[in-house]
């Protein structure tokens, strides 16, 4: 056997081959795996170097390291140099404390924290990457204070997971203040190496409100656009939904917007007992699946559009929904009420994760 070849076990081969395909393994480890695999296939030092675009000493180094120590030999050796003066634990502890008032900033940056600790900003950055700390990011949360929280969650989730027999479950809401924005210059289309481009400024040409009723079993949507979104418009839309599903029991999920509970709406519902409204908890509109559809139409038809008038915007919305209904799919809810409730209320302990 030539001196340039190495022997690898089946188990090691599986590991090395997985490194060459992985998107999470470092580029260095992937390269070392290719060197070992090529050497094991019988390629000589010069051939492996030419094939992989590395130097002969690099091939010899990692081939011999593998021959001597196996997979472990492909790891980096401890580097020489001055030892750390601040360890990762100290960096993390400092990161989790707010910056001093004298800095007048809301959160740490790598350079600010590095200057406070007397280390390089790259040292801070490495510690943050290692432990997944991202002080520059922020998320929002809100707890529901609805006294009927549990009952409403169980009611709505029960409709999703176990819909009543021979009845239709609909999610209804309005997306208000959709602006007909017209960019001040034509949008430049996507090109190889370049994304679509639009001017940052625009002209406002009015607004419309989209009312939508999403049938969760099929994903089909009944829609209507109005200039306003008061009780009259909500009532008119409910009548349109009722007409779209004649002689069927309808269970309609809505949020707590005041028009949904108006006396005139309640009076109409009393005359149409086949239609029942189910209210999401206060601050719990995320339980309404039509919000998912609103996100889809915003991303795919509204946000990147350019409209000369409200009429043009409404035409685009209706065209999208017509196409959506042709390719619609069920909206499937998966979490039970018992899984949701612990995350929907304020926890008493200080380690609560929001």
Buried (B, 14 or more C-beta within 10 A) or exposed (E): EEEBBBEBEEEBBEBBEEBBEEEEBEEEBBBBBBBBBBBBEEBBBEBBBEEBEBEEEBBBBBBEBBBEEBBEBBEEEEEEEEEEEBEBEBBBEBBEEEBEEEEEEEBBBBEBBBEBBEBEBEBBBBBBEEEEBEBEEEEEEEBBEBEEBBEBBBBBBBBBEEBEEEBBBBBBBBBBEBBBBBBEEEEEEEEEEEEEEBEEEBEEBBBBBBBBBBBBEEBBBBBBBBEEBEBEBBBEBBEBBBEBBEEEBBBBBBBBBEBBEBEEBEEBBEEEEBBBBBBBBBBBBEBBBBBEBBEEBBEEBBEEBBBEEBBBBBEBBBEBBEEBBEEBEEBEBEEBBEEBBEEBBEEEEEEEEE
